Amino acid sequence: MSTNSVEAVHRQFRKLTKTKGGFANENSLLKLLYAGILKASERWTHPIQNWDLTLSL
């Protein structure tokens, strides 16, 4: 796992938790982070647009 991918996960966690005041317990936080990672991982599997063009340069 590269530094960029670790930073991307960290960014997703910050985005999910920054607007929350607090959590009732540890499980509620873990559920939120798990659901957020599932949603974010859908976007990470999409192909990069114009990748062939970028490689040919």
C-alpha positions as CSV (number, residue, x, y, z in Angstrom):
1,M,0.0,0.0,0.0
2,S,1.5,3.3,-1.0
3,T,1.5,6.5,1.0
4,N,-1.1,8.1,-1.3
5,S,-3.5,5.3,-0.7
6,V,-3.0,5.5,3.1
7,E,-3.6,9.3,2.9
8,A,-6.8,8.7,0.8
9,V,-8.2,6.4,3.5
10,H,-7.3,8.9,6.2
11,R,-8.9,11.7,4.2
12,Q,-12.1,9.7,3.9
13,F,-12.1,9.0,7.7
14,R,-11.6,12.8,8.4
15,K,-14.4,13.7,6.0
16,L,-16.8,11.2,7.8
17,T,-16.0,12.3,11.3
18,K,-15.3,16.0,11.2
19,T,-19.0,17.0,11.3
20,K,-19.9,14.6,14.1
21,G,-19.9,16.0,17.6
22,G,-19.3,12.7,19.3
23,F,-20.2,9.0,19.3
24,A,-22.3,7.0,21.7
25,N,-19.7,4.2,21.8
26,E,-16.8,2.7,19.9
27,N,-19.1,0.5,17.8
28,S,-21.0,3.4,16.4
29,L,-17.8,5.0,15.2
30,L,-16.6,1.7,13.7
31,K,-19.9,1.2,11.8
32,L,-19.7,4.7,10.4
33,L,-16.1,4.2,9.2
34,Y,-16.9,0.8,7.8
35,A,-19.8,2.1,5.8
36,G,-17.8,5.0,4.6
37,I,-14.9,2.8,3.4
38,L,-17.4,0.6,1.5
39,K,-18.8,3.6,-0.3
40,A,-15.3,5.0,-1.0
41,S,-14.0,1.7,-2.3
42,E,-16.6,1.7,-5.0
43,R,-15.0,4.9,-6.5
44,W,-11.5,3.5,-6.2
45,T,-12.3,0.6,-8.5
46,H,-13.4,2.9,-11.4
47,P,-10.9,3.1,-14.3
48,I,-9.0,6.3,-14.7
49,Q,-10.3,8.4,-17.5
50,N,-8.0,8.9,-20.5
51,W,-5.3,6.7,-19.0
52,D,-4.3,5.4,-22.4
53,L,-3.7,9.0,-23.5
54,T,-1.7,9.8,-20.4
55,L,0.5,6.7,-20.9
56,S,1.2,7.6,-24.5
57,L,2.6,11.0,-23.7
